[in-house]
Amino acid sequence: MNHFARAAELKQLVDDFTKKYSTDGVEQYNGDELTPEVLASALGGVSLFAQNRMVIIRGIASAKDLHEQLIKGLDSVGDDLSLVLIEPQLDKRTALYKVLHKQTEFKEFNEPSEQELQQWVSDRTKALGGNISNADARTLVQYCGTDQTRLSNELEKLVAYDPNISADSIAQLVEPNPAD
């Protein structure tokens, strides 16, 4: 699970929604705290404060008793509702997975390969106003591993220190993974 990419995508979705409508329409729920009544209200209810709503539900897989209700409720979701389901572990054998995969804008956030991370490091460095060679991007990935959140934080620190990131600045400022 690529937590960094998932968080970035969610932030972008929420930002886009709130720019177009408002923050009043954003509702968040945890799947393990949902009841059938709350789910029905989230899917079909209206807001006193917003004409359009974004409903974010995290961890619906843990509420197995609500899967059938959610599947049936998807058909009645109108254009005024943006439904975002965040599920770290969704069993591909379940009916819920199959329906979501087939009927929705389904996205999975898999861990990037080391080569993809190196390219991401180069792109992110440029976006931050810095420069890094391919060899130094590889070195940074070796120091940090596949944790993109850590890589992002280290890049911000490195670019603030010197926009031209080098192996020396990486060695000086970045703590290698304990496993290394």
N, CA, C and O of each residue as an XYZ file, in Angstrom:
720
protein
N       0.843     -1.186      0.000
C       0.000      0.000      0.000
C       0.883      1.241      0.000
O       1.744      1.408      0.863
N       0.660      2.087     -0.957
C       1.406      3.328     -1.066
C       0.617      4.428     -0.346
O      -0.221      5.103     -0.944
N       0.900      4.590      0.933
C       0.168      5.547      1.768
C       0.364      6.985      1.289
O      -0.560      7.796      1.349
N       1.559      7.292      0.820
C       1.859      8.649      0.365
C       0.995      9.018     -0.837
O       0.374     10.080     -0.862
N       0.961      8.133     -1.835
C       0.180      8.407     -3.050
C      -1.312      8.450     -2.728
O      -2.044      9.274     -3.276
N      -1.761      7.569     -1.844
C      -3.172      7.563     -1.464
C      -3.539      8.869     -0.757
O      -4.578      9.461     -1.049
N      -2.704      9.312      0.155
C      -2.972     10.564      0.875
C      -2.945     11.763     -0.076
O      -3.758     12.678      0.050
N      -2.011     11.752     -1.021
C      -1.934     12.848     -1.988
C      -3.179     12.882     -2.868
O      -3.707     13.956     -3.155
N      -3.649     11.720     -3.294
C      -4.858     11.643     -4.120
C      -6.083     12.129     -3.342
O      -6.906     12.871     -3.877
N      -6.203     11.711     -2.086
C      -7.332     12.151     -1.267
C      -7.289     13.659     -1.058
O      -8.316     14.331     -1.150
N      -6.112     14.186     -0.777
C      -5.982     15.630     -0.583
C      -6.408     16.374     -1.845
O      -7.103     17.387     -1.768
N      -5.992     15.872     -3.003
C      -6.358     16.508     -4.269
C      -7.864     16.451     -4.495
O      -8.466     17.439     -4.917
N      -8.478     15.302     -4.218
C      -9.931     15.173     -4.371
C     -10.677     16.160     -3.470
O     -11.611     16.832     -3.907
N     -10.256     16.234     -2.221
C     -10.908     17.139     -1.265
C     -10.672     18.594     -1.665
O     -11.596     19.405     -1.627
N      -9.441     18.925     -2.047
C      -9.140     20.300     -2.476
C      -9.994     20.695     -3.680
O     -10.569     21.783     -3.709
N     -10.073     19.804     -4.674
C     -10.873     20.090     -5.866
C     -12.346     20.284     -5.501
O     -13.007     21.188     -6.011
N     -12.843     19.435     -4.624
C     -14.246     19.523     -4.207
C     -14.513     20.827     -3.464
O     -15.486     21.523     -3.755
N     -13.650     21.159     -2.505
C     -13.894     22.357     -1.692
C     -13.723     23.639     -2.503
O     -14.375     24.640     -2.209
N     -12.862     23.629     -3.514
C     -12.735     24.804     -4.384
C     -13.994     25.001     -5.214
O     -14.438     26.128     -5.434
N     -14.554     23.903     -5.667
C     -15.739     23.979     -6.522
C     -17.004     24.247     -5.710
O     -17.881     24.984     -6.162
N     -17.109     23.669     -4.538
C     -18.308     23.796     -3.715
C     -17.977     24.509     -2.404
O     -17.989     25.739     -2.350
N     -17.684     23.754     -1.359
C     -17.257     24.344     -0.083
C     -16.854     23.221      0.856
O     -17.076     22.044      0.573
N     -16.258     23.604      1.978
C     -15.868     22.601      2.968
C     -17.074     22.066      3.728
O     -16.994     21.017      4.367
N     -18.193     22.787      3.660
C     -19.390     22.370      4.393
C     -19.922     21.015      3.936
O     -20.589     20.326      4.708
N     -19.641     20.625      2.705
C     -20.193     19.400      2.168
C     -19.337     18.171      2.380
O     -19.709     17.089      1.927
N     -18.193     18.298      3.059
C     -17.303     17.153      3.267
C     -17.654     16.464      4.582
O     -17.648     17.079      5.648
N     -17.960     15.165      4.477
C     -18.291     14.350      5.656
C     -17.348     13.162      5.687
O     -17.036     12.584      4.645
N     -16.888     12.790      6.890
C     -15.975     11.654      7.024
C     -16.509     10.671      8.058
O     -17.037     11.053      9.102
N     -16.349      9.379      7.727
C     -16.828      8.302      8.598
C     -15.775      7.199      8.656
O     -15.006      7.005      7.714
N     -15.752      6.481      9.777
C     -14.948      5.275      9.917
C     -15.876      4.077      9.789
O     -16.933      4.027     10.417
N     -15.471      3.117      8.970
C     -16.300      1.949      8.715
C     -16.674      1.175      9.957
O     -17.790      0.665     10.056
N     -15.758      1.077     10.910
C     -16.054      0.304     12.116
C     -17.022      1.019     13.058
O     -17.498      0.419     14.022
N     -17.315      2.282     12.795
C     -18.273      3.033     13.612
C     -19.607      3.248     12.905
O     -20.535      3.818     13.479
N     -19.701      2.785     11.649
C     -20.932      2.990     10.875
C     -22.050      2.065     11.326
O     -21.821      0.906     11.672
N     -23.241      2.592     11.315
C     -24.447      1.797     11.536
C     -25.236      1.825     10.229
O     -24.971      2.664      9.368
N     -26.198      0.922     10.071
C     -27.014      0.971      8.852
C     -27.701      2.324      8.648
O     -27.836      2.784      7.514
N     -28.126      2.952      9.721
C     -28.798      4.249      9.630
C     -27.839      5.348      9.179
O     -28.189      6.188      8.350
N     -26.643      5.335      9.725
C     -25.650      6.357      9.359
C     -25.220      6.173      7.906
O     -25.055      7.152      7.179
N     -25.036      4.918      7.481
C     -24.668      4.668      6.094
C     -25.775      5.117      5.143
O     -25.499      5.731      4.112
N     -27.016      4.816      5.484
C     -28.144      5.238      4.647
C     -28.195      6.758      4.548
O     -28.441      7.302      3.471
N     -27.970      7.435      5.645
C     -27.966      8.896      5.651
C     -26.796      9.442      4.833
O     -26.951     10.420      4.102
N     -25.635      8.813      4.954
C     -24.456      9.268      4.218
C     -24.657      9.119      2.714
O     -24.253      9.989      1.943
N     -25.276      8.026      2.301
C     -25.462      7.775      0.866
C     -26.643      8.533      0.271
O     -26.598      8.959     -0.883
N     -27.692      8.697      1.059
C     -28.895      9.278      0.478
C     -29.388     10.543      1.125
O     -30.364     11.137      0.668
N     -28.738     10.959      2.166
C     -29.198     12.140      2.887
C     -28.864     13.430      2.176
O     -28.185     13.443      1.148
N     -29.343     14.490      2.731
C     -29.038     15.819      2.229
C     -28.416     16.632      3.354
O     -28.604     16.336      4.534
N     -27.691     17.637      2.976
C     -27.054     18.504      3.954
C     -27.803     19.819      4.019
O     -28.246     20.342      2.995
N     -27.943     20.348      5.208
C     -28.555     21.663      5.375
C     -27.603     22.767      4.916
O     -28.027     23.882      4.611
N     -26.303     22.439      4.872
C     -25.292     23.452      4.630
C     -24.694     23.418      3.228
O     -24.034     24.372      2.816
N     -24.919     22.317      2.480
C     -24.284     22.204      1.167
C     -25.187     21.455      0.196
O     -25.834     20.470      0.552
N     -25.214     21.942     -1.024
C     -26.005     21.293     -2.055
C     -25.304     20.033     -2.561
O     -25.960     19.034     -2.856
N     -23.990     20.075     -2.660
C     -23.191     18.929     -3.071
C     -22.386     18.430     -1.887
O     -21.906     19.211     -1.065
N     -22.245     17.099     -1.815
C     -21.541     16.518     -0.670
C     -20.440     15.573     -1.145
O     -20.543     14.945     -2.199
N     -19.396     15.493     -0.345
C     -18.348     14.493     -0.514
C     -18.345     13.668      0.766
O     -18.103     14.192      1.854
N     -18.613     12.386      0.629
C     -18.625     11.481      1.768
C     -17.397     10.590      1.667
O     -17.200      9.893      0.672
N     -16.578     10.620      2.702
C     -15.358      9.813      2.762
C     -15.559      8.766      3.844
O     -15.804      9.092      5.006
N     -15.450      7.500      3.447
C     -15.601      6.392      4.399
C     -14.295      5.606      4.404
O     -13.845      5.111      3.371
N     -13.701      5.503      5.579
C     -12.456      4.744      5.746
C     -12.762      3.396      6.400
O     -13.480      3.326      7.398
N     -12.209      2.333      5.827
C     -12.269      1.021      6.462
C     -13.630      0.353      6.424
O     -14.033     -0.268      7.407
N     -14.342      0.463      5.324
C     -15.670     -0.149      5.238
C     -15.580     -1.677      5.247
O     -16.553     -2.340      5.603
N     -14.443     -2.245      4.868
C     -14.306     -3.707      4.831
C     -14.492     -4.324      6.215
O     -14.911     -5.476      6.329
N     -14.183     -3.565      7.263
C     -14.336     -4.099      8.618
C     -15.803     -4.195      9.031
O     -16.136     -4.904      9.980
N     -16.672     -3.488      8.325
C     -18.113     -3.513      8.625
C     -18.811     -4.425      7.621
O     -19.590     -3.966      6.785
N     -18.522     -5.724      7.715
C     -19.033     -6.689      6.745
C     -20.561     -6.705      6.663
O     -21.129     -6.993      5.609
N     -21.214     -6.398      7.770
C     -22.680     -6.386      7.780
C     -23.260     -5.243      6.940
O     -24.459     -5.232      6.660
N     -22.432     -4.294      6.540
C     -22.905     -3.164      5.745
C     -22.563     -3.280      4.256
O     -22.962     -2.429      3.461
N     -21.834     -4.319      3.882
C     -21.411     -4.453      2.486
C     -22.591     -4.489      1.528
O     -22.603     -3.767      0.530
N     -23.580     -5.320      1.822
C     -24.732     -5.453      0.928
C     -25.484     -4.126      0.818
O     -25.915     -3.741     -0.269
N     -25.639     -3.435      1.937
C     -26.315     -2.137      1.924
C     -25.531     -1.131      1.080
O     -26.123     -0.353      0.332
N     -24.213     -1.147      1.197
C     -23.382     -0.240      0.405
C     -23.506     -0.563     -1.081
O     -23.652      0.341     -1.904
N     -23.447     -1.844     -1.426
C     -23.559     -2.251     -2.827
C     -24.888     -1.780     -3.416
O     -24.924     -1.231     -4.517
N     -25.972     -1.995     -2.683
C     -27.292     -1.549     -3.157
C     -27.365     -0.022     -3.213
O     -27.988      0.540     -4.114
N     -26.737      0.636     -2.262
C     -26.773      2.090     -2.192
C     -25.992      2.772     -3.307
O     -26.276      3.923     -3.640
N     -25.021      2.089     -3.885
C     -24.231      2.680     -4.958
C     -25.096      3.052     -6.157
O     -24.831      4.040     -6.841
N     -26.131      2.253     -6.406
C     -27.016      2.521     -7.547
C     -27.813      3.809     -7.377
O     -28.214      4.429     -8.362
N     -28.039      4.207     -6.141
C     -28.863      5.392     -5.900
C     -28.049      6.659     -5.626
O     -28.614      7.718     -5.351
N     -26.724      6.544     -5.703
C     -25.878      7.718     -5.463
C     -26.069      8.697     -6.620
O     -25.836      8.354     -7.779
N     -26.490      9.904     -6.297
C     -26.742     10.926     -7.311
C     -25.503     11.720     -7.666
O     -24.433     11.531     -7.088
N     -25.669     12.609     -8.627
C     -24.561     13.451     -9.079
C     -24.135     14.470     -8.031
O     -23.057     15.056     -8.133
N     -24.974     14.683     -7.031
C     -24.651     15.653     -5.992
C     -23.790     15.051     -4.877
O     -23.440     15.739     -3.918
N     -23.450     13.756     -5.007
C     -22.657     13.079     -3.983
C     -21.394     12.488     -4.594
O     -21.454     11.715     -5.550
N     -20.249     12.862     -4.027
C     -18.972     12.236     -4.373
C     -18.629     11.296     -3.227
O     -18.372     11.737     -2.106
N     -18.626     10.010     -3.512
C     -18.356      9.002     -2.492
C     -16.926      8.513     -2.650
O     -16.532      8.048     -3.720
N     -16.150      8.622     -1.572
C     -14.758      8.179     -1.574
C     -14.614      7.110     -0.499
O     -14.843      7.366      0.683
N     -14.234      5.915     -0.921
C     -14.002      4.811      0.006
C     -12.504      4.568      0.091
O     -11.834      4.393     -0.927
N     -11.989      4.559      1.302
C     -10.561      4.323      1.511
C     -10.431      3.018      2.272
O     -10.871      2.892      3.414
N      -9.823      2.063      1.616
C      -9.722      0.728      2.195
C      -8.305      0.202      2.021
O      -7.884     -0.078      0.899
N      -7.564      0.063      3.119
C      -6.195     -0.425      2.996
C      -6.101     -1.904      2.599
O      -5.153     -2.300      1.921
N      -7.054     -2.703      3.007
C      -7.026     -4.137      2.717
C      -8.411     -4.600      2.288
O      -9.231     -4.961      3.132
N      -8.676     -4.595      1.000
C      -9.962     -5.041      0.488
C      -9.761     -6.392     -0.186
O      -9.022     -6.507     -1.164
N     -10.424     -7.406      0.345
C     -10.300     -8.767     -0.171
C     -10.882     -8.837     -1.580
O     -12.058     -8.544     -1.794
N     -10.047     -9.228     -2.533
C     -10.462     -9.266     -3.931
C     -11.503    -10.347     -4.210
O     -12.095    -10.364     -5.289
N     -11.730    -11.232     -3.273
C     -12.715    -12.300     -3.471
C     -14.129    -11.878     -3.072
O     -15.085    -12.603     -3.345
N     -14.273    -10.728     -2.437
C     -15.583    -10.314     -1.940
C     -16.424     -9.658     -3.031
O     -15.907     -9.125     -4.013
N     -17.724     -9.715     -2.823
C     -18.660     -9.058     -3.741
C     -18.422     -7.548     -3.733
O     -18.528     -6.898     -4.773
N     -18.102     -6.994     -2.571
C     -17.852     -5.557     -2.480
C     -16.708     -5.154     -3.403
O     -16.830     -4.183     -4.148
N     -15.615     -5.876     -3.363
C     -14.481     -5.563     -4.239
C     -14.900     -5.621     -5.701
O     -14.606     -4.714     -6.480
N     -15.582     -6.689     -6.063
C     -15.964     -6.896     -7.463
C     -16.885     -5.781     -7.959
O     -16.716     -5.290     -9.075
N     -17.854     -5.381     -7.141
C     -18.770     -4.309     -7.538
C     -18.031     -2.976     -7.628
O     -18.203     -2.233     -8.595
N     -17.216     -2.674     -6.632
C     -16.475     -1.410     -6.644
C     -15.531     -1.350     -7.843
O     -15.422     -0.318     -8.505
N     -14.861     -2.443     -8.114
C     -13.917     -2.485     -9.225
C     -14.621     -2.305    -10.564
O     -14.079     -1.679    -11.475
N     -15.822     -2.850    -10.682
C     -16.551     -2.817    -11.944
C     -17.339     -1.515    -12.143
O     -17.400     -0.998    -13.259
N     -17.943     -0.983    -11.070
C     -18.901      0.106    -11.220
C     -18.401      1.480    -10.789
O     -19.134      2.461    -10.909
N     -17.197      1.569    -10.302
C     -16.722      2.859     -9.793
C     -15.383      3.236    -10.419
O     -14.772      2.452    -11.145
N     -14.955      4.431    -10.124
C     -13.627      4.900    -10.513
C     -12.647      4.364     -9.476
O     -12.240      5.078     -8.560
N     -12.283      3.121     -9.631
C     -11.514      2.353     -8.652
C     -10.025      2.617     -8.828
O      -9.509      2.538     -9.943
N      -9.336      2.928     -7.745
C      -7.884      3.158     -7.809
C      -7.206      2.344     -6.718
O      -7.652      2.304     -5.571
N      -6.126      1.706     -7.106
C      -5.279      1.005     -6.141
C      -3.953      1.743     -6.072
O      -3.457      2.245     -7.081
N      -3.393      1.802     -4.893
C      -2.134      2.505     -4.681
C      -1.080      1.507     -4.217
O      -0.869      1.305     -3.021
N      -0.428      0.893     -5.194
C       0.594     -0.102     -4.911
C       1.938      0.572     -4.685
O       2.179      1.686     -5.151
N       2.802     -0.117     -3.968
C       4.143      0.406     -3.728
C       4.892      0.520     -5.057
O       4.852     -0.405     -5.868
N       5.564      1.627     -5.283
C       6.337      1.773     -6.518
C       7.606      0.927     -6.465
O       8.107      0.599     -5.390
N       8.107      0.586     -7.631
C       9.385     -0.127     -7.711
C      10.510      0.844     -7.364
O      10.296      2.053     -7.283
N      11.691      0.310     -7.164
C      12.830      1.169     -6.843
C      13.114      2.140     -7.994
O      13.450      3.301     -7.763
N      12.978      1.664     -9.216
C      13.201      2.529    -10.384
C      12.144      3.634    -10.455
O      12.471      4.780    -10.761
N      10.882      3.298    -10.175
C       9.819      4.314    -10.163
C      10.067      5.333     -9.064
O       9.819      6.523     -9.255
N      10.555      4.877     -7.910
C      10.873      5.805     -6.820
C      12.004      6.750     -7.204
O      11.958      7.937     -6.880
N      13.003      6.241     -7.882
C      14.107      7.097     -8.306
C      13.612      8.189     -9.254
O      14.035      9.341     -9.161
N      12.718      7.818    -10.160
C      12.147      8.810    -11.071
C      11.294      9.810    -10.292
O      11.323     11.010    -10.568
N      10.533      9.306     -9.314
C       9.704     10.178     -8.480
C      10.592     11.162     -7.702
O      10.265     12.344     -7.589
N      11.711     10.667     -7.171
C      12.642     11.536     -6.437
C      13.141     12.653     -7.355
O      13.187     13.813     -6.946
N      13.512     12.317     -8.576
C      13.979     13.332     -9.528
C      12.886     14.355     -9.815
O      13.138     15.560     -9.803
N      11.661     13.869    -10.073
C      10.548     14.769    -10.371
C      10.206     15.649     -9.170
O       9.978     16.850     -9.315
N      10.174     15.051     -8.003
C       9.828     15.797     -6.782
C      10.890     16.857     -6.477
O      10.571     17.967     -6.052
N      12.146     16.497     -6.698
C      13.236     17.442     -6.464
C      13.086     18.662     -7.375
O      13.251     19.798     -6.931
N      12.771     18.420     -8.652
C      12.564     19.525     -9.590
C      11.377     20.387     -9.154
O      11.433     21.614     -9.224
N      10.297     19.726     -8.703
C       9.115     20.472     -8.251
C       9.438     21.341     -7.042
O       8.821     22.387     -6.844
N      10.397     20.913     -6.237
C      10.811     21.687     -5.059
C      11.856     22.751     -5.405
O      12.285     23.511     -4.536
N      12.263     22.802     -6.677
C      13.240     23.802     -7.101
C      14.679     23.352     -6.981
O      15.593     24.176     -6.971
N      14.886     22.049     -6.890
C      16.245     21.535     -6.758
C      16.667     20.684     -7.931
O      15.928     20.498     -8.898
N      17.883     20.171     -7.818
C      18.460     19.280     -8.837
C      19.071     18.076     -8.142
O      19.648     18.186     -7.060
N      18.929     16.909     -8.796
C      19.547     15.689     -8.276
C      19.881     14.797     -9.464
O      19.096     14.682    -10.405
N      21.045     14.169     -9.415
C      21.434     13.252    -10.485
C      20.727     11.915    -10.270
O      20.222     11.637     -9.183
N      20.698     11.098    -11.313
C      20.090      9.769    -11.190
C      20.807      8.927    -10.142
O      20.170      8.203     -9.376
N      22.133      9.022    -10.111
C      22.917      8.255     -9.136
C      22.587      8.698     -7.707
O      22.454      7.868     -6.807
N      22.457     10.008     -7.508
C      22.140     10.506     -6.166
C      20.696     10.195     -5.787
O      20.405      9.980     -4.610
N      19.789     10.165     -6.755
C      18.407      9.749     -6.475
C      18.401      8.297     -6.013
O      17.686      7.945     -5.075
N      19.196      7.455     -6.669
C      19.313      6.051     -6.269
C      19.878      5.950     -4.852
O      19.397      5.154     -4.045
N      20.892      6.754     -4.551
C      21.492      6.759     -3.212
C      20.460      7.140     -2.159
O      20.384      6.512     -1.103
N      19.664      8.168     -2.446
C      18.645      8.603     -1.484
C      17.611      7.503     -1.257
O      17.198      7.270     -0.121
N      17.194      6.833     -2.309
C      16.231      5.733     -2.167
C      16.850      4.608     -1.338
O      16.169      3.991     -0.519
N      18.125      4.344     -1.550
C      18.796      3.310     -0.747
C      18.859      3.712      0.725
O      18.722      2.864      1.607
N      19.066      4.991      0.993
C      19.107      5.475      2.377
C      17.738      5.389      3.046
O      17.636      5.004      4.211
N      16.676      5.752      2.302
C      15.345      5.898      2.899
C      14.441      4.685      2.707
O      13.480      4.511      3.456
N      14.729      3.859      1.736
C      13.829      2.749      1.433
C      12.649      3.249      0.619
O      12.739      4.277     -0.052
N      11.546      2.521      0.680
C      10.393      2.806     -0.180
C       9.354      3.724      0.458
O       8.288      3.933     -0.121
N       9.631      4.263      1.611
C       8.686      5.138      2.300
C       8.683      6.520      1.644
O       9.568      7.338      1.892
N       7.670      6.768      0.798
C       7.629      8.039      0.070
C       7.437      9.237      0.981
O       7.907     10.330      0.662
N       6.771      9.064      2.090
C       6.612     10.176      3.025
C       7.978     10.592      3.554
O       8.298     11.779      3.619
N       8.771      9.607      3.928
C      10.119      9.924      4.409
C      10.955     10.531      3.288
O      11.664     11.514      3.504
N      10.875      9.951      2.091
C      11.621     10.501      0.959
C      11.244     11.963      0.709
O      12.112     12.803      0.475
N       9.966     12.251      0.760
C       9.505     13.625      0.541
C      10.059     14.566      1.603
O      10.538     15.655      1.286
N       9.994     14.148      2.857
C      10.525     14.977      3.950
C      12.028     15.201      3.799
O      12.518     16.313      3.997
N      12.754     14.138      3.449
C      14.208     14.264      3.276
C      14.533     15.177      2.101
O      15.480     15.961      2.168
N      13.750     15.081      1.018
C      13.985     15.958     -0.127
C      13.774     17.418      0.239
O      14.558     18.278     -0.161
N      12.726     17.703      0.993
C      12.482     19.081      1.420
C      13.653     19.598      2.246
O      14.085     20.739      2.077
N      14.159     18.766      3.127
C      15.300     19.152      3.966
C      16.551     19.366      3.106
O      17.272     20.350      3.274
N      16.796     18.431      2.186
C      17.983     18.538      1.337
C      17.933     19.772      0.440
O      18.934     20.475      0.300
N      16.782     20.041     -0.165
C      16.652     21.206     -1.054
C      16.796     22.500     -0.256
O      17.373     23.470     -0.748
N      16.278     22.523      0.971
C      16.422     23.715      1.817
C      17.896     23.944      2.164
O      18.344     25.087      2.255
N      18.632     22.879      2.352
C      20.064     22.971      2.670
C      20.852     23.438      1.454
O      21.662     24.361      1.540
N      20.600     22.780      0.309
C      21.281     23.134     -0.935
C      20.447     22.579     -2.085
O      20.251     21.367     -2.167
N      19.953     23.438     -2.972
C      19.109     22.952     -4.070
C      19.796     21.931     -4.978
O      19.125     21.142     -5.642
N      21.126     21.944     -5.009
C      21.871     20.969     -5.798
C      22.254     19.796     -4.899
O      23.313     19.790     -4.271
N      21.374     18.812     -4.856
C      21.562     17.667     -3.951
C      22.686     16.787     -4.476
O      22.752     16.463     -5.661
N      23.567     16.411     -3.554
C      24.710     15.566     -3.912
C      24.790     14.382     -2.953
O      24.091     14.334     -1.941
N      25.645     13.442     -3.287
C      25.872     12.292     -2.410
C      26.401     12.770     -1.055
O      26.079     12.192     -0.017
N      27.214     13.827     -1.074
C      27.758     14.362      0.177
C      26.652     14.935      1.071
O      26.624     14.677      2.274
N      25.746     15.708      0.477
C      24.671     16.279      1.301
C      23.734     15.181      1.806
O      23.204     15.276      2.913
N      23.532     14.152      1.006
C      22.702     13.022      1.460
C      23.365     12.339      2.644
O      22.716     12.069      3.654
N      24.653     12.061      2.521
C      25.384     11.392      3.609
C      25.416     12.245      4.874
O      25.377     11.725      5.989
N      25.487     13.559      4.686
C      25.582     14.472      5.820
C      24.231     14.651      6.530
O      24.194     14.759      7.755
N      23.133     14.682      5.783
C      21.837     15.084      6.359
C      20.818     13.957      6.516
O      19.843     14.116      7.250
N      21.016     12.837      5.852
C      19.994     11.782      5.864
C      20.503     10.582      6.660
O      21.581     10.050      6.396
N      19.713     10.179      7.623
C      20.029      9.002      8.429
C      19.649      7.748      7.648
O      18.487      7.603      7.270
N      20.587      6.839      7.394
C      20.242      5.623      6.664
C      19.250      4.765      7.441
O      19.177      4.834      8.668
N      18.493      3.961      6.712
C      17.574      3.018      7.358
C      18.337      2.162      8.351
O      19.470      1.770      8.073
N      17.749      1.861      9.503
C      18.440      1.037     10.492
C      18.818     -0.348      9.958
O      19.789     -0.947     10.420
N      18.065     -0.849      9.000
C      18.334     -2.177      8.461
C      19.599     -2.193      7.619
O      20.164     -3.256      7.362
N      20.055     -1.003      7.183
C      21.226     -0.937      6.304
C      22.519     -1.026      7.068
O      23.594     -0.984      6.470
